[in-house]
Amino acid sequence: MTLSVRPASDFEDVRALVGPKSPGATVCWCLSYRIPSKLNNELRGPARGEYVADLCRKEPPPGVLAYDGDEPVGWAAVAPRSDTSFARSRKIPYVDDLPVWSLWCIRVRPGHRKQGISHTLIDGAVAFARAHGAPAVEAYPLDSGDANVDLTMAYPGLRKNFERAGFVHAADTTSVLAGHPRVLMRLDLR
C-alpha cells in the first residue's frame, strides 16, 4: 500500500467517502458540525451533495483524503473551529483564544480498515491545518478506554489514536457519543 494525503478538492472522491449510497438520502456528507443546524436540517437529498461540491471548489477545501495509489480510502474533516458548530458548542469548551482548527471526523472505507489509514489521516489533517496557518489543532475523540466502539459512531476518532499523534488532553467535555465521553485533545503547532 502506498498512502498519500491530499486536500479534499475532488468532489467525486469526497462523495466516495462521505456521500450516501442513495443520492436522495438526507444523511452525512460530514456537514452536521460544519454548518449551522438550521441549514443542516434544510439541506435535503441532492442539495447536500451540491453544498459539498461547492466546498470542494473553495480554498481551503473541507478536509483531506487519504489515497492508496489513486483510490480514495479515507477522509478527515478539518477546518478553523470558528467556521464550525464547535464555535458555538456548549458541550465542547474553549481552552483559550487561539484561532485553532478542529479535526472532527475520520472515516476509512470498509475493506481498508486496520491498516493505519486513520493515523495517516490525522497526520495529513495536521499538516493541512499547519500549511493554512493553524496555531493548533483540536480534536474531540471518544475516550472509550479498551471498550469496543461501533464503527459508525467512531467517526470522531479514539483518544489513543490522537495521543499516538502527539495530541494531549486539554479539557474534558460534557459531550457523549455512543455512550462514550468525548475529550478535547490538542496539538500545538507553534
C-alpha positions in Angstrom: 0.0 0.0 0.0 1.3 3.4 -1.0 -0.6 6.0 1.1 -0.7 9.7 0.4 -2.9 12.5 1.8 -4.2 15.3 -0.4 -6.6 18.2 0.1 -10.2 17.2 -0.5 -10.8 19.2 -3.6 -12.0 16.3 -5.8 -15.7 16.1 -5.2 -16.1 12.6 -6.7 -13.5 11.3 -4.3 -15.2 13.0 -1.3 -18.5 11.5 -2.4 -17.0 8.1 -2.4 -16.0 8.5 1.3 -18.9 10.5 2.8 -21.7 10.6 0.3 -24.7 8.4 0.9 -25.4 5.4 -1.3 -28.7 6.9 -2.4 -28.4 10.4 -3.9 -31.8 11.4 -2.4 -30.7 10.5 1.2 -30.6 13.2 3.7 -27.6 12.0 5.8 -24.0 12.6 6.4 -21.8 14.4 3.8 -19.9 15.4 7.0 -22.0 18.5 7.3 -23.6 18.4 10.7 -20.6 20.1 12.5 -19.6 22.3 9.6 -22.8 24.3 9.1 -25.5 25.8 11.3 -28.1 23.2 12.4 -30.9 25.2 10.7 -29.1 24.9 7.3 -28.2 21.3 8.1 -31.9 20.5 8.5 -32.9 22.4 5.4 -30.5 20.8 3.0 -32.2 17.7 1.6 -31.2 15.0 -0.8 -29.0 16.2 -3.7 -28.7 19.7 -2.2 -26.4 18.3 0.4 -24.0 16.9 -2.2 -24.2 20.2 -4.1 -23.2 22.1 -1.0 -20.2 19.8 -0.5 -19.3 20.1 -4.2 -19.1 23.9 -3.7 -16.9 23.4 -0.6 -14.5 21.3 -2.6 -14.1 24.2 -5.1 -13.2 26.7 -2.3 -9.9 27.3 -0.6 -9.3 25.7 1.8 -11.2 22.6 0.8 -13.3 20.9 3.5 -10.6 18.4 4.7 -8.2 15.8 3.4 -8.4 12.5 1.7 -6.1 9.5 2.0 -5.3 7.6 -1.2 -3.9 4.2 -1.8 -2.3 5.0 -5.2 -5.2 6.8 -6.9 -8.0 5.2 -4.9 -9.6 7.3 -2.2 -9.6 5.2 1.0 -10.0 7.8 3.9 -11.5 11.1 4.8 -10.7 13.6 7.6 -12.8 16.8 8.2 -10.6 19.7 9.3 -11.4 23.4 9.4 -11.0 26.5 11.5 -13.1 26.0 14.7 -14.6 29.4 14.1 -16.1 28.0 10.8 -17.8 25.1 12.6 -20.6 24.5 15.1 -17.9 23.8 17.7 -17.5 27.6 17.8 -21.0 27.7 19.4 -20.9 24.5 21.4 -21.9 24.4 25.0 -20.5 20.9 25.4 -17.0 21.4 23.9 -15.2 24.1 25.8 -12.7 26.7 24.6 -9.2 26.2 26.0 -8.0 29.7 25.1 -8.5 32.4 22.4 -6.1 30.9 19.8 -7.7 30.5 16.3 -7.4 26.7 16.4 -8.6 24.3 13.8 -10.9 21.4 14.5 -10.5 17.9 13.4 -13.8 16.1 13.9 -14.4 13.3 11.5 -12.2 10.4 10.4 -13.6 7.8 8.0 -11.8 4.8 6.5 -13.5 2.8 3.7 -14.6 -0.7 4.5 -12.0 -3.1 3.3 -9.2 -0.7 4.1 -9.5 -0.6 7.9 -6.9 -1.8 10.4 -4.1 -0.7 8.0 -3.0 2.5 9.8 -5.0 4.8 7.5 -6.6 6.7 10.3 -3.1 7.5 11.7 -2.1 8.8 8.2 -5.3 10.9 8.0 -4.6 12.5 11.4 -1.1 13.4 10.4 -2.3 14.6 7.0 -5.0 16.8 8.6 -2.5 18.3 10.9 -0.1 19.1 8.0 -3.0 20.6 6.1 -4.0 22.8 9.0 -0.4 23.8 9.6 0.0 24.8 5.9 -3.0 27.0 6.3 -1.6 28.8 9.3 -3.3 27.0 12.2 -1.5 27.6 15.5 -3.0 24.4 17.0 -5.4 21.6 16.1 -8.1 20.3 18.3 -10.0 17.0 18.1 -12.9 15.7 20.2 -12.5 12.0 20.1 -14.2 9.3 22.2 -12.5 8.3 25.4 -13.5 4.7 25.2 -10.6 3.1 27.0 -10.4 -0.5 25.9 -14.2 -0.8 25.2 -15.3 -1.6 21.7 -16.9 1.2 19.7 -19.5 0.8 17.0 -17.6 1.8 13.8 -20.5 4.0 12.6 -20.1 6.1 15.8 -16.3 6.1 15.9 -16.1 9.0 13.4 -14.6 11.5 15.9 -11.7 9.1 16.4 -10.4 7.5 19.5 -8.3 9.2 22.2 -5.5 6.7 22.0 -5.0 7.4 18.2 -4.7 11.2 18.9 -2.3 10.5 21.7 -0.1 8.5 19.3 -0.1 11.5 17.0 1.2 13.8 19.8 -2.1 15.4 20.9 -2.5 16.0 24.6 -5.7 16.0 26.7 -6.6 19.7 27.0 -10.0 19.5 28.6 -12.9 17.3 29.5 -16.2 17.9 27.7 -19.9 17.2 28.5 -20.4 15.6 25.1 -21.2 11.9 25.0 -21.4 9.9 21.8 -22.4 6.2 21.6 -22.2 6.0 25.4 -18.6 7.2 25.5 -17.4 10.6 26.8 -15.6 12.9 24.3 -12.5 14.7 25.4 -10.8 17.7 23.9 -7.4 16.8 22.6 -5.0 19.4 21.3 -1.7 19.6 19.3 0.2 22.9 19.5 1.8 23.8 16.1 3.7 26.9 17.3 
